[in-house]
Amino acid sequence: MSSTLPPCPQCQSEFVYADDSLLICPECVHEWPADAAAAEPEEAPVVTKDAVGNVLQDGDSVTVIKDLKIKGSSQVVKVGTKVRNIKLIGGDHDIDCRIDGIGSMQLKSEYVKKA
């Protein structure tokens, strides 16, 4: 038995069922309109920009534009610190990087400028 209903857009579960004009996923409890299921556009990719508005990409080098205190430590990332080979991730702190002398950490894109 194959389902003619589309999979859940959140968890890709095949166990979707219809309830009036809604489609419901029992696994993640996501609900969406049945008429939007066929015409639902793909999400636009997230664009991460630095403090000046330059678009950042994985592997870019950036420079820190503000002294940043590191939580739980007495260390500070100084203005002008260059960070190479960044990786963009989702969330509040959207840059994953490694800073020489400090180690791995996450930064907010609003405190860096593309080098």
N, C-alpha and C positions, 0 to 999 in steps of 0.2 A: 504494500500500500504506500503510494507516494503522495506527499502533501502538495497541493497546488499553492499553498501559502508561502510567501517568502520567508527566509530565515530572519531571526531577530537581528536588527541593525546594531545592537549593543554587544551581544555575546555570541552571535551567529548560531544560536540554538535552532534546531529543526522542529522543536516541539511547540510551535506557535499555534494558537487557536483564535478564532474570531468570536467576538461578543458584540452584537449589534454592529456599529460602525467602527469598532476598535479591533486591532489585533493585539494580543497579549502574549507575552513570553512567561511561562510559569517558572523558568529557571532564574531569571534576573528581575522579574516583575516589571519589565519595561512595557509601556503601552504606547501605541501610536495609531493614527487614523488609517483605516484600511485603504482609503482612496489615495493616500500619500505614499503607500508602500511601493507602488509601481513607478511613480514619478519622483521619488526621493533622490535629490542630487547628492553627489559625493561631497564630503566636507572639504572645504578649501584648505590647502596646507597652511600650517601656522608659519608666519613670517616673523622672525626675531630680528629686532633692530637695536642698534647700540644707542648711546645717549644722544648722538648727533643725528641719527636717522638712517645711518648706513645699514644695509641688510647684511646680517651675519650668516655664515655657513659653517658646517663642520670643517675643521682643519684650519680655520682662520687664526690669525694672531691679533690679540687685542692689548690695549694698554689701560690700566686702571686709572680713573680720573678723580678718585677721592680716597683718602685714607679709610681703610675698612678694618674695624676691630674684629677679631675672630672670637666668636662665642666660646667660652670655656677655656680661654687661653689669654696670655698677656701679649701675644704676638699681634702685629698690625701689618696689613698689606699696604705698603706705601704708595702714594701717588706716583705714577710713572712706571710702575712695575709692569713689565711686558710678560704676557702669558701667550704661549704658543700652542698650536694644535688643540683648539677648543672643541668640545662636543656639545651640540645643542640638545637639550632635553626639555620635557614639558614641565610645567609647574611654576611656582613663584621664583625660585632660583633656577633660571633656565640655561645656565652655562655650567658644564662639568669640565674641570680642568685640573692641571697639576702645576703648582707654583714652586719654583726652585727655592729650597730652604724652608718651605712650609709644608708642602705635600699636596695631596688631593683635596679638592674642595669644590663647592658650587658657588657661583656668583650670579648676581642679578645683571641682566644686560643693560640696565639703566646706569650702571656705574662703570662701564667700560666704553672705550672708543676703538674702532677698527684701526689697526696699525698699518 
